[in-house]
């Protein structure tokens, strides 16, 4: 975690490290512009999620990386998701209240396998 403006947080494997360790991986990026709280605060950034396994197949989340205001608020849950080797289906039913920055992490977990519920594009 780097406390600067914007904040930067990284949990476990990068895309390159995951590819070395797991072979096939899938990544997804969630633009914080689709997050209600980010819109209220007029902040920008993104969350990148790294999943082990081929595109479209289930697999554990092996990395979460985020850049943006209040990224420090997301790093705790990101550590739990990666540490428990959670899959998107494990995280999707958890409460990510609206409008919070934490909601963006819930959306980001869905990004590799399907489109997030709230997105700008």
C-alpha positions as CSV (number, residue, x, y, z in Angstrom):
1,X,0.0,0.0,0.0
2,X,1.4,3.4,-1.0
3,X,-0.3,6.4,0.6
4,X,0.0,9.1,-2.1
5,X,-2.5,10.8,-4.4
6,X,-3.7,8.6,-5.9
7,X,-3.3,5.8,-3.5
8,X,-1.8,2.5,-4.9
9,X,-2.5,-0.9,-3.4
10,X,-1.3,-4.3,-4.6
11,X,-2.1,-7.8,-3.3
12,X,-0.1,-10.9,-4.3
13,X,0.6,-11.7,-7.9
14,X,1.0,-9.3,-10.8
15,X,-0.2,-10.4,-14.3
16,X,3.3,-11.5,-15.2
17,X,3.9,-13.4,-12.0
18,X,0.6,-15.2,-12.3
19,X,1.3,-16.2,-15.9
20,X,4.7,-17.7,-14.7
21,X,3.1,-19.6,-11.8
22,X,-0.3,-20.7,-13.3
23,X,0.2,-20.6,-17.1
24,X,-3.2,-19.5,-18.3
25,X,-4.7,-16.5,-16.5
26,X,-7.5,-14.1,-17.0
27,X,-7.5,-10.4,-16.0
28,X,-10.2,-7.9,-15.7
29,X,-10.1,-4.2,-15.1
30,X,-12.9,-2.1,-13.4
31,X,-12.8,1.6,-14.1
32,X,-13.7,3.5,-10.9
33,X,-15.7,5.9,-13.1
34,X,-18.5,3.4,-12.9
35,X,-18.5,3.5,-9.1
36,X,-21.1,5.8,-7.4
37,X,-18.9,6.9,-4.6
38,X,-16.1,7.7,-6.9
39,X,-18.5,9.8,-8.9
40,X,-19.7,11.7,-5.8
41,X,-16.0,12.3,-4.7
42,X,-15.0,13.1,-8.3
43,X,-12.1,10.6,-8.2
44,X,-10.7,8.3,-10.9
45,X,-8.7,5.1,-11.0
46,X,-9.0,1.4,-11.6
47,X,-9.0,-2.0,-10.1
48,X,-7.2,-4.9,-11.9
49,X,-8.1,-8.4,-10.9
50,X,-5.9,-11.4,-11.8
51,X,-7.5,-14.9,-11.9
52,X,-5.8,-18.2,-12.4
53,X,-7.2,-20.3,-15.2
54,X,-8.2,-20.0,-18.8
55,X,-10.6,-17.2,-19.9
56,X,-14.2,-18.0,-19.1
57,X,-13.3,-20.9,-16.7
58,X,-13.6,-20.7,-12.9
59,X,-10.4,-20.1,-11.0
60,X,-9.1,-18.4,-7.8
61,X,-8.3,-14.7,-7.7
62,X,-4.5,-14.6,-7.3
63,X,-4.0,-10.8,-7.5
64,X,-5.7,-7.5,-6.9
65,X,-4.2,-4.2,-7.9
66,X,-5.8,-0.8,-7.5
67,X,-4.9,2.8,-8.2
68,X,-7.2,5.6,-7.0
69,X,-8.3,7.7,-4.2
70,X,-9.2,5.6,-1.2
71,X,-7.6,2.4,-2.4
72,X,-6.5,1.8,1.2
73,X,-10.1,1.1,2.0
74,X,-10.1,-1.8,-0.5
75,X,-6.9,-3.6,0.4
76,X,-8.2,-5.5,3.5
77,X,-11.0,-7.3,1.5
78,X,-8.6,-7.8,-1.4
79,X,-6.2,-9.7,0.9
80,X,-9.1,-11.9,2.1
81,X,-10.2,-12.7,-1.4
82,X,-6.7,-13.6,-2.5
83,X,-5.7,-15.3,0.7
84,X,-8.8,-17.6,0.7
85,X,-8.3,-18.3,-3.0
86,X,-11.9,-17.1,-3.6
87,X,-13.6,-17.3,-7.0
88,X,-16.0,-14.7,-8.4
89,X,-18.9,-16.8,-7.3
90,X,-17.7,-16.8,-3.7
91,X,-17.5,-13.0,-3.7
92,X,-20.5,-12.0,-5.8
93,X,-23.1,-12.7,-3.1
94,X,-21.3,-10.6,-0.4
95,X,-22.7,-7.2,0.5
96,X,-20.9,-4.3,-1.1
97,X,-23.1,-1.4,-0.1
98,X,-24.0,1.4,-2.5
99,X,-22.5,4.0,-2.8
100,X,-19.2,3.0,-1.3
101,X,-15.7,2.5,-2.7
102,X,-16.0,-1.1,-1.5
103,X,-18.7,-1.6,-4.0
104,X,-16.1,-1.2,-6.7
105,X,-14.2,-4.2,-5.5
106,X,-17.3,-6.4,-5.7
107,X,-17.8,-5.2,-9.3
108,X,-14.1,-5.8,-10.1
109,X,-14.3,-9.4,-9.0
110,X,-17.0,-9.9,-11.7
111,X,-14.9,-8.2,-14.4
112,X,-12.8,-11.2,-15.7
113,X,-15.8,-13.5,-16.3
114,X,-18.5,-11.0,-17.2
115,X,-19.3,-7.4,-17.3
116,X,-19.7,-5.5,-14.0
117,X,-23.1,-4.3,-13.1
118,X,-22.1,-0.7,-13.1
119,X,-19.7,0.4,-15.8
120,X,-18.9,3.4,-18.0
121,X,-17.7,2.8,-21.5
